[in-house]
Amino acid sequence: MKDILVLQKQLERQGPESLARKKGVELAALLNGFGKLDSPSNVAEQSLAAVAFDKKPALIFGFWGIGSKPEIDTDDEGFMDNLLRLKKTIQEAYAPGANVYIILADEHAVFNGHLQNKNDSRYLMQIDEALHARGLQTVPLSTLYKEHQLEQPGRIPLHNLITRRAVEIFEDKRRRERFEKSALEHNLQDYPPHEAAQAYIEMRLREHIILRRIAQQHHGIFFVNGGKDLAAPLMPKDIPILYLTNAPPIWFGRRKLKGGETI
């Protein structure tokens, strides 16, 4: 009888907040099975605990880019299936499950010269259809730009359009050379590589307002394809980031997959 009373008191101490915190830690551990969570001050666990407390689905969101690939292929479908496995893994451990929300990066494609019109991409239309067929949600980045009244950075002179943070990122010589190499490979505009790279950095910094709003309003976890070394300086410092394992930016095509060093 004494043991039963002790157990009852222990259960009483484990109120809804305590149980939600435990669930947040559990879900964060599951996400770490798909990559590496970069979570300042345990914000990932706190975000997941918040959705568990409210008994709402977790939110995992990230970009899907566009390169010169003309249509969907098995690499794209394989990555979609990995996202679906992530969703199902959360569902098995947490009844409300998870929503996977993909931002179709049409604005990035326009910036890099892969699209003239945001509605022209056969590839992106196929990606959108295939994601929805798997129960994954999508939104064009251009729609979020309109909602937040964002514009892409223009051309030179760069000192009139970039922020101090973009300059600081670009001043690191080793990182600058890698951004320039990536710009040379992927930017089809007539920008010199150093201008394209610096303007790209500025564009991604402007998009922080979008990522923060989603992460903070919906307690979301932002996932990243590609190497952390280049991606991390472009990310907001106050939201949880999941750097996916073995998930290069497949939209640039098979020849670009090695190492994931792309922007």
Secondary structure as GFF3:
##gff-version 3
##sequence-region A 1 263
A	DSSP	alpha_helix	2	13	.	.	.	ID=ss1
A	DSSP	alpha_helix	16	32	.	.	.	ID=ss2
A	DSSP	beta_strand	35	38	.	.	.	ID=ss3
A	DSSP	three_ten_helix	40	42	.	.	.	ID=ss4
A	DSSP	alpha_helix	43	54	.	.	.	ID=ss5
A	DSSP	beta_strand	58	64	.	.	.	ID=ss6
A	DSSP	alpha_helix	74	93	.	.	.	ID=ss7
A	DSSP	beta_strand	98	104	.	.	.	ID=ss8
A	DSSP	alpha_helix	106	111	.	.	.	ID=ss9
A	DSSP	alpha_helix	122	133	.	.	.	ID=ss10
A	DSSP	beta_strand	137	140	.	.	.	ID=ss11
A	DSSP	alpha_helix	141	148	.	.	.	ID=ss12
A	DSSP	three_ten_helix	158	160	.	.	.	ID=ss13
A	DSSP	alpha_helix	164	171	.	.	.	ID=ss14
A	DSSP	alpha_helix	173	186	.	.	.	ID=ss15
A	DSSP	alpha_helix	193	206	.	.	.	ID=ss16
A	DSSP	alpha_helix	208	218	.	.	.	ID=ss17
A	DSSP	beta_strand	220	224	.	.	.	ID=ss18
A	DSSP	alpha_helix	228	231	.	.	.	ID=ss19
A	DSSP	three_ten_helix	232	234	.	.	.	ID=ss20
A	DSSP	beta_strand	241	244	.	.	.	ID=ss21
A	DSSP	three_ten_helix	250	252	.	.	.	ID=ss22
A	DSSP	three_ten_helix	254	256	.	.	.	ID=ss23
A	DSSP	three_ten_helix	258	260	.	.	.	ID=ss24
###
